[in-house]
Amino acid sequence: MRYKYERILKIEFIHERRKMNLREKKKRNTQDAIVLSARKLFVEKGYSSTTMGEIADNAEVAVGTLYNYFKSKSEIVLTIVSQDSSGLLQPYTPEELDSLEVEELIWKFTSKLLNFLAAYPRKLLNEMIGAFWESGQETLVDGLASIDLLILEKLTETIAVLKEKDKIKSEAEPQTVALALYGMSTTAIMFYSVSPDVTLEKTQETISAMAGHLCRGIVPDKREGK
């Protein structure tokens, strides 16, 4: 009798778990549909011109359902940016760091950054950058700033490891170097977002040229045995 009771409990547990998994899968699918819908509309119409109603219609969900997942357009665009910027946060393996030089790190970082930018029309980039100077955009601004800080943190950690390997001068502060590199990159990106004649290739050349000056100040001169 006890065996049958335990078996019934086990079957009920498995059944409930399956129902939970199905509910979770449905939630993920709905959220993915909303994000995909927003991506399409943000690219076609821009961030400001897209409404929550249009996102819901395009995702084939009710507006009320949309608000159960995202309270505002800001939350949706932050989800998109977080997904797209994940490549910038991937750490290097110990083997990669052993062979990685500062110049190569800068080139790889800027390449990843520009690949990230390539997914966004200039108008959308300009709107996101412009949000920092607009009132009522606190959620978007705070979210974008948090992503910036995460990228800076990972970049600082990588530079700190390179310093431990004597690939950066001992007096160079990893966080300051990371801020300088990221600052140069974001400045070039701002010019790209507002200048139709500036290409992604030209933007990378600009960042590389600025980074070259940075490297001359922080990379030990091997000829002098430093």
RAWOWO-V745986 format. One record per pair of residues at least 6 apart in sequence whose ideal C-beta (glycine too) atoms are under 6 Angstrom apart, sorted by the first residue. I is the first residue (numbers start at 0). GAP is how many residues later the second one is. If there is no record, write none. Layout:
i: <I & I>
gap: <GAP & GAP>
This chain:
i: <30 & 32 & 33 & 33 & 33 & 34 & 36 & 36 & 36 & 37 & 37 & 38 & 40 & 40 & 41 & 41 & 42 & 45 & 46 & 46 & 47 & 52 & 55 & 55 & 69 & 73 & 73 & 77 & 83 & 83 & 84 & 84 & 86 & 87 & 87 & 88 & 96 & 101 & 101 & 101 & 102 & 105 & 109 & 109 & 112 & 113 & 113 & 121 & 124 & 125 & 125 & 128 & 128 & 130 & 130 & 130 & 131 & 151 & 151 & 154 & 155 & 155 & 155 & 158 & 158 & 158 & 159 & 161 & 162 & 167 & 168 & 168 & 171 & 176 & 179 & 183 & 183 & 184 & 187 & 187 & 187 & 190 & 191 & 191 & 219>
gap: <38 & 26 & 25 & 32 & 35 & 44 & 18 & 21 & 22 & 17 & 38 & 41 & 9 & 13 & 8 & 82 & 78 & 77 & 77 & 80 & 79 & 10 & 7 & 10 & 6 & 65 & 66 & 65 & 32 & 35 & 31 & 62 & 25 & 24 & 63 & 65 & 64 & 65 & 113 & 117 & 112 & 105 & 94 & 97 & 72 & 86 & 90 & 71 & 68 & 67 & 68 & 61 & 64 & 6 & 9 & 10 & 9 & 26 & 30 & 23 & 18 & 19 & 22 & 15 & 18 & 19 & 14 & 6 & 11 & 50 & 49 & 51 & 46 & 41 & 34 & 23 & 26 & 22 & 15 & 18 & 19 & 7 & 6 & 11 & 6>
